[in-house]
Amino acid sequence: MKKKTCGISVRELREAWQGLHDELAKAYWEAGSTGVKDSIQAFSGEVYEILTELNRADFSAKSPALKGASAKLKNSVGKIEDARREMDRTIKTVKTAAKVADALDKALDASAKFLI
């Protein structure tokens, strides 16, 4: 049974963030310079922290873990939007950039639905 929280299931939220993490891993290997790889790796680390919080939280009740995961999401959205602008500038392969941007949109959309 999928738990729905604020219009989106926790599973859907996790899948959106995992999709972003997977696309960043692919983009890392396609990046040309060390600087771009470092930027992607830092961004991927932020996404990984969100995934860790989502996996750790008990979403069956309004627990402190749920509040912590929600706070982490809220704090990370601004960083992620900044990182998105940087990714758009640094990822040179249009196809890869489009996949990362699409995954980012899905993760942010899922987060917005979750945090409502």
PAZAPA-4460 file (N, C-alpha, C; in steps of 0.05 Angstrom, whole numbers, plus 32768, in hexadecimal, padded with zeros to 4 digits):
% residues 116
    n_x    n_y    n_z   ca_x   ca_y   ca_z    c_x    c_y    c_z   seq   type   mol
   8011   7FE9   8000   8000   8000   8000   8012   8019   8000     1      M     A
   800D   802B   7FED   801C   8043   7FEC   8010   8059   7FFE     2      K     A
   8021   8064   800F   8018   807A   8020   8019   8093   800F     3      K     A
   8003   80A3   8011   8002   80BC   8003   8006   80D2   8018     4      K     A
   8018   80E4   8012   801D   80FB   8024   801B   8114   8013     5      T     A
   8006   8124   8018   8003   813D   800A   8001   8139   7FEB     6      C     A
   7FF3   8125   7FE2   7FEE   8122   7FC6   8002   8111   7FB6     7      G     A
   8017   8108   7FC3   802A   80F7   7FB5   8033   80E1   7FC8     8      I     A
   8038   80C9   7FBE   8041   80B4   7FCF   805E   80B7   7FD5     9      S     A
   8067   80AC   7FEB   8083   80AD   7FF3   8093   809E   7FDE    10      V     A
   8088   8088   7FD4   8096   8079   7FBF   809B   808A   7FA6    11      R     A
   8087   8099   7F9E   808A   80AB   7F87   809F   80C0   7F8C    12      E     A
   809F   80CB   7FA4   80B3   80DF   7FAB   80CF   80D3   7FAA    13      L     A
   80D3   80BB   7FB6   80ED   80AE   7FB5   80F5   80A8   7F98    14      R     A
   80E2   809E   7F88   80E9   8097   7F6C   80F2   80B0   7F5D    15      E     A
   80E5   80C7   7F61   80ED   80DF   7F54   810A   80E7   7F5B    16      A     A
   8110   80E6   7F75   812B   80EE   7F7D   8140   80D9   7F74    17      W     A
   8138   80C0   7F74   814B   80AB   7F6B   8150   80AE   7F4D    18      Q     A
   813B   80B6   7F3E   813F   80BB   7F21   8152   80D1   7F1C    19      G     A
   8151   80E6   7F2C   8164   80FC   7F2A   8180   80F3   7F30    20      L     A
   8183   80E3   7F46   819D   80D9   7F4D   81A9   80C8   7F37    21      H     A
   8199   80B7   7F2B   81A2   80A6   7F15   81AB   80B6   7EFD    22      D     A
   819C   80CB   7EF6   81A3   80DB   7EDF   81BD   80EB   7EE4    23      E     A
   81C1   80F3   7EFD   81D9   8101   7F04   81F1   80EF   7F02    24      L     A
   81EE   80D5   7F0A   8204   80C2   7F07   820C   80BF   7EEA    25      A     A
   81F8   80BE   7ED8   81FE   80BB   7EBC   820C   80D5   7EB2    26      K     A
   8202   80EC   7EBA   820E   8105   7EB2   822B   8108   7EBB    27      A     A
   8231   80FD   7ED3   824C   80FE   7EDD   825F   80F1   7ECA    28      Y     A
   8258   80DA   7EC0   826A   80CB   7EAE   826C   80D7   7E92    29      W     A
   8258   80E7   7E8B   8259   80F5   7E71   8266   8110   7E72    30      E     A
   826A   811A   7E8A   8276   8135   7E8D   8293   8135   7E84    31      A     A
   829B   814A   7E78   82B6   814C   7E6C   82CB   8154   7E80    32      G     A
   82C6   8168   7E90   82DB   8173   7EA1   82D8   816B   7EBE    33      S     A
   82EE   816C   7ECC   82ED   8166   7EE9   82DB   8179   7EF8    34      T     A
   82DC   8192   7EF1   82CB   81A6   7EFE   82AD   81A0   7EFC    35      G     A
   82A5   8198   7EE4   8289   8190   7EE0   8282   8177   7EF0    36      V     A
   8294   8164   7EEF   8290   814B   7EFF   828E   8151   7F1C    37      K     A
   829E   8164   7F26   829C   816B   7F43   8281   8178   7F49    38      D     A
   8278   8189   7F37   825D   8196   7F3B   8247   8181   7F3C    39      S     A
   8248   816F   7F29   8234   815A   7F28   8235   8149   7F41    40      I     A
   824D   8142   7F49   8250   8131   7F61   8245   813F   7F7A    41      Q     A
   824A   8159   7F7C   8240   8168   7F94   8222   8169   7F93    42      A     A
   8216   816D   7F7C   81F9   816E   7F79   81EE   8152   7F7F    43      F     A
   81FB   813E   7F75   81F2   8122   7F7A   81F3   811C   7F98    44      S     A
   8206   8127   7FA6   8208   8123   7FC3   81F0   812F   7FD1    45      G     A
   81E7   8147   7FC9   81CF   8153   7FD4   81B7   8141   7FD0    46      E     A
   81B4   8137   7FB8   819E   8125   7FB1   819F   810C   7FC2    47      V     A
   81B7   8101   7FC5   81BB   80E9   7FD5   81B2   80ED   7FF2    48      Y     A
   81B8   8104   7FFD   81B0   810B   8018   8192   810B   801B    49      E     A
   8185   8116   8006   8167   8116   8007   815D   80FA   8006    50      I     A
   8168   80E9   7FF4   8160   80CD   7FF3   8164   80BF   800D    51      L     A
   817A   80C5   801B   817F   80B8   8035   816A   80C0   8049    52      T     A
   8163   80DA   8049   814E   80E3   805C   8133   80D6   8055    53      E     A
   812D   80D4   803C   8113   80C8   8034   8112   80AA   803B    54      L     A
   8129   809D   8038   8129   8080   803F   8129   807C   805D    55      N     A
   8132   808E   806C   8134   808C   8089   811A   8093   8097    56      R     A
   810A   80A5   808B   80F3   80B0   8098   80DC   809C   809B    57      A     A
   80CD   809F   80B0   80B5   808F   80B4   809D   80A0   80AB    58      D     A
   8092   8099   8094   807D   80AA   8088   8062   80A0   8090    59      F     A
   8060   808C   80A2   8046   8082   80AA   8038   8094   80BE    60      S     A
   8047   80A7   80C9   803B   80BA   80DC   804A   80D4   80D9    61      A     A
   803F   80E9   80E5   804D   8103   80E5   8064   8102   80FA    62      K     A
   8078   80F2   80F3   808E   80ED   8106   80A3   8103   8103    63      S     A
   80B5   8105   8117   80CB   8118   8114   80DC   8112   80FC    64      P     A
   80DE   80F8   80F4   80EE   80F2   80DC   80E1   80FD   80C3    65      A     A
   80C7   80FD   80C2   80B8   8109   80AB   80BD   8127   80AB    66      L     A
   80BC   8133   80C2   80C1   8150   80C3   80DD   8156   80BA    67      K     A
   80F0   8145   80C3   810C   8149   80BB   8110   8146   809D    68      G     A
   8103   8132   8091   8106   812E   8074   80F9   8145   8065    69      A     A
   80E3   814F   806F   80D6   8166   8062   80E7   817F   8064    70      S     A
   80F4   8183   807B   8106   819A   807E   811E   8197   806C    71      A     A
   8128   817F   8069   813F   817B   8057   8137   8181   803A    72      K     A
   8120   8178   8032   8116   817E   8017   8114   819C   8013    73      L     A
   8108   81AA   8026   8104   81C7   8023   811F   81D5   8021    74      K     A
   8132   81CD   8032   814C   81DA   8032   815C   81D4   8018    75      N     A
   8157   81BD   800D   8166   81B4   7FF5   815B   81BF   7FDB    76      S     A
   8142   81C6   7FDB   8136   81CF   7FC1   8144   81E8   7FB6    77      V     A
   814B   81FB   7FC7   8159   8213   7FBD   8175   820B   7FB3    78      G     A
   8183   81FA   7FC1   819E   81F1   7FB8   819B   81E3   7F9D    79      K     A
   8186   81D3   7F9B   8183   81C3   7F83   817C   81D4   7F6B    80      I     A
   816C   81E9   7F70   8165   81FB   7F5A   817E   820A   7F51    81      E     A
   818F   8212   7F64   81A9   821F   7F5C   81BA   820B   7F4D    82      D     A
   81BB   81F3   7F56   81CC   81DE   7F49   81C1   81D9   7F2C    83      A     A
   81A7   81DA   7F29   819B   81D6   7F0F   81A5   81EB   7EFB    84      R     A
   81A6   8204   7F04   81B0   8219   7EF2   81CD   8214   7EEB    85      R     A
   81DD   820B   7EFE   81F9   8204   7EF9   81FB   81EC   7EE6    86      E     A
   81EA   81D8   7EEA   81EB   81C0   7ED8   81E4   81C9   7EBC    87      M     A
   81D1   81DA   7EB8   81CA   81E3   7E9E   81E2   81F0   7E90    88      D     A
   81F2   81FE   7EA0   820A   820B   7E94   8221   81F8   7E8F    89      R     A
   8223   81E3   7E9F   823B   81D3   7E9E   8238   81B9   7E8E    90      T     A
   8220   81AE   7E8D   821D   8194   7E7E   821A   819B   7E61    91      I     A
   822D   8192   7E51   822F   819A   7E35   821E   8188   7E23    92      K     A
   821A   816F   7E2B   820B   815D   7E1A   81ED   8163   7E1E    93      T     A
   81E1   816C   7E09   81C5   8175   7E0B   81B3   815F   7E14    94      V     A
   81B6   8147   7E0A   81A5   8131   7E11   81A8   812B   7E2F    95      K     A
   81C0   812B   7E39   81C5   8125   7E56   81B9   813C   7E67    96      T     A
   81BD   8154   7E5F   81B2   816B   7E6D   8194   816A   7E6E    97      A     A
   8187   8162   7E58   816A   8160   7E57   8160   814A   7E6B    98      A     A
   816E   8134   7E6C   8166   811E   7E7E   8169   8127   7E9B    99      K     A
   817F   8134   7EA1   8183   813E   7EBD   816E   8153   7EC4   100      V     A
   8168   8165   7EB1   8154   8179   7EB6   8138   816D   7EBA   101      A     A
   8132   8159   7EAA   8118   814B   7EAD   8116   813D   7EC8   102      D     A
   812B   8130   7ED0   812C   8122   7EEA   8129   8136   7F01   103      A     A
   8137   814D   7EFD   8136   8162   7F11   8119   816D   7F14   104      L     A
   810C   8172   7EFD   80F0   817B   7EFE   80DE   8168   7F0D   105      D     A
   80E2   814E   7F07   80D2   813A   7F15   80D6   813A   7F33   106      K     A
   80EF   813C   7F3B   80F6   813C   7F58   80EA   8154   7F65   107      A     A
   80ED   816C   7F59   80E3   8184   7F65   80C4   8184   7F65   108      L     A
   80B8   817A   7F50   809B   8178   7F4F   8090   8166   7F65   109      D     A
   809D   814E   7F67   8095   813B   7F7C   8099   8148   7F98   110      A     A
   80AE   8157   7F9C   80B3   8164   7FB6   809E   8179   7FBB   111      S     A
   8097   8188   7FA7   8083   819D   7FAB   8068   8190   7FB3   112      A     A
   8061   817A   7FA6   8048   816C   7FAD   8049   8161   7FC9   113      K     A
   8061   8157   7FD1   8064   814B   7FEB   8063   8160   8001   114      F     A
   806E   8178   7FFC   8071   818C   8011   8058   819E   8014   115      L     A
   8044   819A   8003   802C   81AA   8004   801D   81A4   801D   116      I     A
***
